């Protein structure tokens, strides 16, 4: 009987969570007054869910992008072989060091960059003594051939400023792009530094972002927006529900007008449709 009730509860939960959706890919509408958009959304009564960040960025990045949070640092040995160092989450004190390469798993020690290169990366990034660095390299090698992504943890927080200026000093070109591969999440960006057309390193960071929602009928209209003008749009409906394109574009144009966002971008944007999340 208990098993029956658990199965029934699970089935009801699945039905309750299910919905149809329209979604756009991530786009950028150019320079916006993010704070004004949030203020206007609150004034007209839209739902506003802001993603609060605890900034850990350096002054130069903050001046350019606003109060942002650095999430990860990448050191490239080649364009396709690199170490990614993920900063601790809030209330954590360990950083995650991950190794990636184009070599098909399982990795072998011969696929690793030289020990002295890895040693220099860890010494530059963390305040570690030589023995601790050597221990990290040894632990990493023991995972080769066993783990899909060889990973070690380091007690400490990367010196983001030191790494940033190291990349800047070594590079002759820098690119800037959103990082979300799904094309719908806003707020994530990556600065990639190049020297002689080869990647040196990159810094992955998040800028302030928010979800602005309007409930109309059985539809929920969602604008995901970040401080740098990154935007994606969604509509949630009951499973298999649909809305005419003219109707949902009209609603978003109304929202954009009230928020002070450029309505013209909505003329060309395309929405993908999924009748259910399952």
Buried (B, 14 or more C-beta within 10 A) or exposed (E): EEEEEEEEEEEEEEEEEBBBBBBBBBBBBEEBEBEEBBEBBEEEEBBBEEBEBEBBBBEEBEEEBBBBBBBBBBBBBEEEBBBBBBBBEEEEEBBBBBBBBEEEEEBEEEBBBEBEEBBBBBBBBBEBEEEBBBEBBEBBBEBBEEBEEBBBBBEBBBBBBBBBEBBBEEBEEBEEEBBBEEEBBBBBBBBBBBBEEEBBBBBBBBBBBBBBBBEEEEBBBBBBBBBBBBBBBBBBBEBEBEBEEEEBBEBBBBBBEBBEBEBEBBEEBEBEEEBEEE
